[in-house]
Amino acid sequence: MDEAVERLLEAQKPEIGELARRLISLIDDLYPDAVVSVDAGDIGFGSGRGYKGLVFVVSPHTQHVTLGLANGVDLPDPAGLMEGRGKVHRHVKIRQKSDLERSELRALMRAAVDRR
């Protein structure tokens, strides 16, 4: 794992850091060639550094980890996992390990990767 990513996760509560690591592992499985960047407490995954080409953002918080989905408004979400009211982006709050095991989450993430 990238040093900057590891430093950011080590600064979190242990359970949040571990949840974020598991989410990052899932992203690595689905999008192994992603370029990873760290900016102001957020971990971005995309085709390059910066906003253009962004696919996912992992943001650790006090009680959960947020999975941001760039241009998520256009993704199919029959399970209603995504939250947000913006015109473009959406997010999913990951609160526990079992959230990461949902097939609907994997399908949503796969759609985001396939669309890039």
Residue frames as qw, qx, qy, qz and C-alpha x, y, z in Angstrom:
[[0.000, 0.890, 0.456, 0.000, 0.00, 0.00, 0.00],
 [0.329, 0.696, -0.021, 0.637, 1.17, 3.52, -0.80],
 [0.422, -0.081, -0.511, 0.744, 3.02, 5.27, 2.06],
 [0.180, -0.155, 0.058, -0.970, 0.75, 8.32, 2.01],
 [0.676, -0.294, -0.454, -0.500, -2.32, 6.07, 2.13],
 [0.693, -0.218, -0.627, 0.281, -0.91, 4.07, 5.02],
 [0.210, 0.029, -0.380, 0.900, -0.06, 7.24, 6.99],
 [0.413, -0.235, -0.137, -0.869, -3.61, 8.52, 6.51],
 [0.765, -0.272, -0.505, -0.292, -5.12, 5.23, 7.64],
 [0.584, -0.085, -0.610, 0.529, -2.82, 4.88, 10.64],
 [0.015, -0.144, 0.257, -0.955, -4.13, 8.24, 11.87],
 [0.603, -0.298, -0.330, -0.662, -7.69, 6.85, 12.05],
 [0.698, -0.319, 0.488, -0.416, -9.36, 4.88, 14.80],
 [0.241, -0.281, 0.910, 0.183, -8.22, 1.25, 14.33],
 [0.497, 0.384, 0.769, -0.119, -11.64, -0.02, 13.26],
 [0.436, 0.828, 0.088, -0.341, -12.06, 2.77, 10.69],
 [0.020, 0.682, -0.651, -0.332, -8.54, 2.25, 9.37],
 [0.360, -0.062, 0.926, 0.092, -9.21, -1.47, 8.96],
 [0.519, 0.615, 0.544, -0.236, -12.54, -0.84, 7.22],
 [0.312, 0.849, -0.213, -0.370, -10.83, 1.57, 4.82],
 [0.151, -0.481, 0.823, 0.261, -8.06, -0.97, 4.13],
 [0.475, 0.229, 0.849, -0.021, -10.67, -3.61, 3.27],
 [0.471, 0.787, 0.268, -0.293, -12.45, -1.18, 0.95],
 [0.125, 0.784, -0.496, -0.352, -9.15, -0.29, -0.73],
 [0.341, -0.208, 0.903, 0.159, -8.45, -4.00, -1.18],
 [0.534, 0.528, 0.646, -0.136, -11.81, -4.41, -2.89],
 [0.349, 0.874, -0.081, -0.328, -11.03, -1.46, -5.18],
 [0.118, -0.600, 0.734, 0.294, -7.63, -3.01, -5.96],
 [0.489, 0.110, 0.864, 0.053, -9.38, -6.27, -6.94],
 [0.476, 0.707, 0.509, -0.118, -11.83, -4.49, -9.24],
 [0.355, 0.930, -0.036, 0.091, -9.51, -1.78, -10.59],
 [0.841, -0.324, 0.078, 0.427, -5.92, -3.03, -10.26],
 [0.562, 0.287, 0.171, 0.756, -4.44, -0.45, -12.63],
 [0.140, -0.941, -0.282, -0.123, -5.89, 2.57, -10.80],
 [0.373, 0.422, -0.292, 0.773, -3.62, 5.51, -10.09],
 [0.516, -0.662, -0.506, 0.201, -3.84, 6.24, -6.36],
 [0.217, 0.487, -0.155, 0.832, -3.55, 9.74, -4.91],
 [0.388, -0.574, -0.595, 0.407, -4.02, 11.24, -1.47],
 [0.086, 0.441, 0.099, 0.888, -5.44, 14.72, -1.06],
 [0.301, -0.357, 0.245, -0.850, -6.58, 16.34, 2.20],
 [0.455, -0.104, 0.734, -0.493, -7.64, 13.11, 3.88],
 [0.830, 0.367, 0.163, -0.387, -9.21, 11.54, 0.79],
 [0.423, -0.279, 0.781, 0.365, -7.79, 8.67, -1.24],
 [0.610, 0.555, -0.064, -0.561, -8.56, 8.87, -4.95],
 [0.565, -0.043, 0.779, 0.266, -8.52, 6.07, -7.51],
 [0.551, 0.733, 0.133, -0.376, -8.63, 6.85, -11.20],
 [0.834, 0.454, 0.139, 0.282, -6.91, 6.80, -14.56],
 [0.472, 0.464, -0.187, 0.726, -4.55, 9.60, -13.48],
 [0.298, -0.318, -0.496, 0.751, -3.90, 12.04, -10.69],
 [0.142, 0.094, -0.007, -0.985, -6.45, 14.75, -10.10],
 [0.538, 0.289, 0.428, -0.666, -10.13, 15.13, -10.73],
 [0.658, 0.450, -0.351, -0.492, -10.20, 14.15, -14.39],
 [0.591, 0.242, -0.766, -0.067, -10.40, 10.38, -14.69],
 [0.244, -0.247, 0.724, -0.597, -11.45, 9.91, -11.06],
 [0.544, -0.187, -0.743, -0.342, -13.54, 6.78, -10.39],
 [0.665, -0.557, -0.494, 0.059, -13.53, 6.28, -6.60],
 [0.029, 0.622, -0.408, 0.668, -12.72, 8.29, -3.49],
 [0.678, -0.372, -0.606, 0.188, -12.24, 6.65, -0.09],
 [0.069, -0.626, 0.222, -0.745, -12.78, 9.03, 2.83],
 [0.479, -0.245, -0.761, 0.363, -12.34, 7.82, 6.41],
 [0.318, -0.632, -0.031, -0.706, -14.65, 9.48, 8.94],
 [0.278, -0.415, 0.649, -0.574, -15.20, 9.04, 12.67],
 [0.666, 0.004, 0.600, -0.443, -17.99, 6.44, 12.41],
 [0.828, 0.414, 0.377, -0.036, -17.78, 5.19, 8.83],
 [0.339, -0.285, 0.542, 0.714, -15.80, 5.18, 5.59],
 [0.539, 0.662, 0.175, -0.491, -17.30, 6.89, 2.57],
 [0.523, 0.071, 0.666, 0.527, -16.90, 5.42, -0.90],
 [0.287, 0.663, 0.003, -0.691, -17.33, 8.28, -3.34],
 [0.607, 0.307, 0.664, 0.309, -18.39, 7.42, -6.88],
 [0.014, -0.398, 0.259, 0.880, -17.41, 9.99, -9.48],
 [0.417, 0.102, -0.480, -0.765, -20.34, 10.57, -11.86],
 [0.095, 0.083, 0.959, -0.253, -22.33, 8.16, -9.70],
 [0.480, 0.344, 0.264, -0.762, -25.60, 9.80, -10.65],
 [0.617, 0.405, -0.429, -0.521, -25.48, 7.84, -13.92],
 [0.126, 0.242, -0.961, 0.054, -24.77, 4.44, -12.37],
 [0.676, -0.310, -0.522, -0.418, -27.43, 1.75, -11.94],
 [0.003, -0.244, 0.733, -0.636, -28.27, 1.33, -8.25],
 [0.579, -0.333, -0.572, -0.475, -31.30, -0.95, -7.92],
 [0.595, -0.347, -0.642, 0.336, -30.46, -1.67, -4.25],
 [0.184, -0.915, -0.153, -0.325, -30.47, 2.05, -3.40],
 [0.771, -0.286, -0.209, 0.529, -27.00, 2.02, -1.84],
 [0.396, 0.275, 0.028, 0.876, -25.95, 5.46, -3.04],
 [0.180, -0.805, -0.423, 0.374, -26.60, 8.66, -1.15],
 [0.287, -0.274, 0.177, 0.901, -26.23, 12.30, -2.11],
 [0.340, 0.775, 0.476, -0.241, -28.15, 15.00, -3.89],
 [0.138, -0.586, 0.371, 0.707, -25.47, 16.54, -6.07],
 [0.653, 0.591, -0.091, -0.464, -25.88, 16.79, -9.82],
 [0.558, 0.567, -0.598, -0.092, -22.95, 14.47, -10.54],
 [0.282, 0.321, -0.855, 0.294, -21.42, 12.48, -7.70],
 [0.801, -0.429, -0.176, -0.378, -22.82, 9.98, -5.22],
 [0.065, 0.493, -0.787, 0.365, -21.45, 8.08, -2.24],
 [0.816, -0.285, -0.477, -0.157, -21.99, 4.94, -0.18],
 [0.323, -0.684, 0.497, -0.426, -21.33, 4.88, 3.56],
 [0.742, 0.072, -0.660, 0.094, -19.48, 1.77, 4.69],
 [0.483, -0.674, 0.243, -0.504, -20.17, 1.21, 8.40],
 [0.724, -0.369, 0.569, -0.126, -19.13, -2.40, 8.92],
 [0.202, -0.334, 0.844, 0.368, -17.29, -5.25, 7.21],
 [0.447, 0.370, 0.814, -0.033, -20.53, -6.87, 6.08],
 [0.367, 0.804, 0.096, -0.459, -21.31, -3.80, 3.95],
 [0.072, 0.641, -0.639, -0.420, -18.27, -4.69, 1.85],
 [0.288, -0.047, 0.951, 0.100, -19.56, -8.21, 1.26],
 [0.542, 0.544, 0.425, -0.479, -22.78, -7.11, -0.42],
 [0.547, 0.227, 0.644, 0.485, -22.99, -8.26, -4.02],
 [0.220, 0.897, 0.374, 0.086, -24.91, -5.08, -4.84],
 [0.241, -0.885, 0.217, 0.335, -21.92, -2.98, -3.76],
 [0.517, -0.248, 0.651, 0.497, -19.57, -5.00, -5.92],
 [0.442, 0.568, 0.625, 0.303, -21.96, -4.67, -8.89],
 [0.041, 0.982, 0.153, -0.099, -22.13, -0.91, -8.40],
 [0.353, -0.732, 0.424, 0.400, -18.36, -0.63, -8.19],
 [0.566, 0.062, 0.699, 0.432, -17.90, -2.90, -11.21],
 [0.354, 0.800, 0.459, 0.156, -20.26, -0.66, -13.21],
 [0.114, -0.959, 0.109, 0.236, -18.17, 2.38, -12.20],
 [0.460, -0.465, 0.612, 0.445, -14.94, 0.70, -13.34],
 [0.535, 0.335, 0.703, 0.328, -16.46, -0.61, -16.56],
 [0.243, 0.912, 0.330, -0.022, -17.78, 2.85, -17.45],
 [0.302, -0.772, 0.249, 0.501, -14.40, 4.56, -17.16]]
